[in-house]
């Protein structure tokens, strides 16, 4: 029984019994076990979602491989699925609704929310989507529980003609849109994106939509080809020559106006600063490792006046725009999906996402 007093139909459950489900449980560094756990119980104002698809994000990989979070936890925050139960007082959602759910939503009332720095809000840092244990997204499970503030302000209805897999991109598109706007990409500017994985390709497409002349750098020829297919002006193999020289050759000797770093390697920050023009901007998107330290030439900032910017997580004010970009297919996110794994093969999906091949981009987990 749920805490609402409503029983959950066994038609909507799988596993040994109606009270348990399958989930990929993080049990410690490099240790995730697909096992039986209780189906989350919902309370007043809450919603239970059967997960249809959940993308593997780079932050999931970092948490698992580096042991950044305390076990046990169920990760996965790019979540789309179907509402299978609603708690007392829920009016926005009903059983059968197809939805995508964010896992962070700001309070809207604090100092940081007033500054539009939503990801620094204490309420934002409190995860409101869980499949059990300490809340941490929960999308790598068959069901997740959306807490009241998520059910009220952090869920988006999916149109009938949009797949669950496409809908999972709303959260990563939001984070990338926030980054591109924070980097102040303007029409006519030369924008270099370092890394043409799923996130780098999203950043590139959004920078192009902002009017930027976009370039993508990646050592994999297949990823460079995908960047060209998705609208890059030109692509570069960083192992074949200097990105600094390459960008200066295309900008009358100046360098890129904006460099977006979508690869979590510390040495690339110094390279990005070198490739940027004096007064240009470098935005660090992938550098969210709490233990990483970065060295760069101080004169790049102190003399050449290059800006180093950071962007973390999503922006609630961009929620509707992110959904529109995905639902309208203005961003062809389906073209980024290359591999799908059932929940029971989570380890294989994680391994591929962490160690991409020439054929792989976005990896999806399909729990249901």
N, C-alpha and C positions, 0 to 999 in steps of 0.2 A: 504493500500500500504506500502511496505517497503521503506526505504530511498534509496534503489537501483533503485526504480522505477518499480520493478517487483511486480505484485500482487501475493498473496499467495492463492493457490487453496483451496477452501472450503473442498476439499476431505481430506486435511491434517489438518483440524482444527475441533475442537469440542467445544461445548458451545453455548451460545446464538447467537453469530454471528462470522463472519470470523475475526473480530478484537479483540476478547476476548478469554480467555482460563481459565481453572480452575487451581488454585494454593493453596497450603497450606501456608498461610501467618502468619508469627509470628507477633503477635500484642502486645506482652508484656510477662512478666514472666508467664509461664505455660498457655499461651493463643495462640493457633494456630487455625485459622479459614480457612476452605476451601471455597474459594470465587472466583468470577470472577475478573480477572485483564486483562489489555491489553496484547496482544501478543507482545513480544519485537520486536522493529524495528531494522533492521540491517543496517549498513552503509558500507562504503568502507572497504574491507579487512576482513569483518565479516561473520559469518556463523550462521544460525538458525538451531537448532537441535530439532527434536521432541523426547522427552524423553520417552524411552521404559521402563527403569528400573533405580532405584536409591536406593542404600543401605542406611540404617540409621546408622550413625556413632556415637560413643560415644561423640564426640565433638558437634554434633547436639543436643544430649540430654542435655549436660551441658549448652549450650547456651540457650536452651528453658527453662529448669527447674530452672536455676539460674539467668536468665535475664542478661547474660553477654554482649549481643549486643543490640543496640538501634533499636527499632521497627520503622516502619514495615520493615521486610525483608523476603525473601524467601530462605530458607536454602537447604542443600542437595548438596554434592559435589562428590559423587560416581556415576557418570553419564554415561549412555550409551544410544544411540538412533540413529536416522536416520537424515541425512542432508535433510532439506526441502527447504532451500533457501541459496544462496550464494551472497555476495556483490561483487561489481565491484573490479577487481584486484585479486580475489581469484583464484588460479590455482591448488592448492593441492586437493581441494574437489569439488565434484559435487553432485547435488540433487540425493538422493537415496543411498549415501554412508552410510554404517553402521560404527559408530564411538564411541569411548570412549573419554571423554574429561577431562583433568585436569583443575583445577580452578586457580592454581598458576603456573607461569613460571618465572624464574629469568631473569634478564636483560642480564647476561653474560659478563658484562663489568666493574662491580664495584669491590671494594676491597674484599667484601665477596664472590663474584663469583670467583675471582682469588684464594681465599682460599678454594674453593669448599664448602663453608658454604652457600649453595644456599638459605636455608630458612631464612637466616638473611639479604638477599638482599632486599633493599627498594622496588624494582620492584616486587619481589616475593610476598611481602606482599600486593600488589595491586591486588585484585581479578579480574580476567578477564572473568568470566562466570557468567551470571545473567539472572534471569527471571523477573527482575524489582526491583524498589526501590534501596537501597544501595546494590551493588553487593556482594553476599555471597554464590555463588554456583548455586542456583536456581533449583536444580534437583527435588525438590518437587513441580513441575509444569509440565504442558504439553509441554512447549517449553522453551528452553534456548538460549540465545545469546552468542556466543563465540566472544570475542573481537579480534582484529587483531593479537596480539602476541600469543594468545591461538590458533587461527585458523592456524597460521603458525608453531608453535613449540610445542603446547600442546595437540594435538589431535592424536589419533592412530586409524588406520583402523582395523575393526574387521573381521576376516576370516568368511566365510560363515558357517562353521561348528561349530562356537562358539556362544553360546547364549548371548543375551544382559545381562542377569543376571550374567553369568560368567564374562563377560567383565567388569562389575562394580568393580570387585576386583582388577583391575590393580593399582588403586591408593592406596588402603590399603596394597596390597602386596608390593608396592614400599616403603611405610613408614616402614613396618616391615623389609624388606630387608635392608634398611638403618640402622635400629636399630641394627640388628644382626651384620652387618659389623662394626658399630661403637663400639659395645661391643667386637669386635675382637675375636669372637668365632672361635676356632681352632679345628682341628681334635683331637679327644680323650679327649677333655675337658668335664667336667661334668657341664651341663647347667640345671638350675632349672627355670622353667617358673611359676610364680605365677599368677594364673587365667587361666582357660581353656575355656574362651568365644571365640568368633570368632577371635579376635586379638591375644589372647594368643595361640590359636591353629595355627595361621599363623606363629607367632614367633617360636613356637616349631618345626613346619615342616621345616622352613628355617634354624634353628639352627642345626637340624639333617642333612640337606643337606650340611651344612658346616663341617660336621663330628663330631658334638657334640654328647655326650651321654645325651639324653634329659629326663628330668623328669618334670611332670606337677602336680601342686597343685590346687585343687578346691574342695569346699565343696559338690558340686553336683555329685552324683555317675554317672549320665548320661553323664556329661561332662568329667569325668575321663575316662569313657568307650570310648567316642569319641576320646580322646587323644591317648588311646592305639590303637584304630583302625587306627589312622593316623600316628602311628609310634613311640610313646613315649616308652622309655625303661621301665618306671615305673611311676605310679601316686600315689599321696598321698591325703588323706583327712586332711586338716589343722586343723580341729576341733578334730581330734583323737590323736594328739600328736605334739611334737615340730618338726618343719621343720629343725631347726638347728641340733637336735640330729639325725634326719632321714638322712640328707645329710652327716653328719660326719660319720655315720655308713657305708655309701657306698663309702667313699673316704679316708679310713684309718685315720679317725679322723680329716681330714683337713677342709672339707666343700666344697661347690660348687665353681668351678672356675668362673662361670658367673651366675648371677641371673637376669632374665628379669621380671620386674614388670608390669603386664598388668591389674592391678586393681587399681582404683583411691582412695585408702584409705591411709591416711597419716601414720597410725600405721604400715602398711606393709613395709614401707621403713626401719624402725629399724629392723624388722624381717628379711628382705632380707639381710641387712648388717650382721646380726648375722649368717645367713645360709651360707654366703660367706666365703671362706677361707681367711687367711691373704694374702694380695696382690691380692685378687680377684676383680672382677668388678661387680657392680650393675648398671643396666641401668633402668632408670625411663621412661616408655613409656606412662603411663596413667596419669601422674601427670602434667597436663597442665592447671589446674584450676588457674586463675590469683589471686585468693584470698586464696588459700591453703597455709598453713604454715606447715613445717615438722620439727620434733625434732628427733635427733638420738644421740647416744653416740659419742662424738668427737674423742675419742681414737680409734674408729673403722677406722677412716681415718688417724688421726694424729699419731697413734702408730702402728696399724695393717696394715696400708698402703692400705686399701681397697679403690677402686676408685668408685666414684658416677658419672655416666654419664647420659646425657640427649639426647633424640632424638626427633625431632619435624618435622612432615610433610614429604614430598617426596623429592627425589633427582633426578634432571633432567637427570643426568648421568646414572641412573638406570632405566630409562623409558623403554628402549628396553628390558632389561633383565626381568623386571617385566611383560611386555607383553608376552614375550616368556614363562615364567613360567606358566602364566594363559592359553595362547592359546594352548600350548602343553599338558596341563593338567598334567604337572609334579607336580604341586600343585593341588590337587583335590578340588578346591574351591566350586564346586557345592554341595559337601557333607556338607558344612557349612550352606547352605540355608535351613531354616526350615519353614518360614512363609512368605506369600506374601499378601499384602493388596492393593486394588485399592486406588487411591488418595482420593476418597470421605471418605474412612475409615482411613485417616491418623492418627487421634487421637488414634485409637485402635492399630495401628502399633507402634506408639511412646510409648504408655503405655507398650506394651509387650517388646519392646527393652530396655526400662528403668527399667523394673521389670521382668527379664527373669524367665520363668518357667523351670521345668526340661526338657521339650521337646524343648525349643527354643534355637536357636543360632542366625544366621544372619536373620534379618528382611528386606524384600525388599518392596519398594513402586513401584507400576506399574501405572504410570500416564496415559498411553495411552490405 
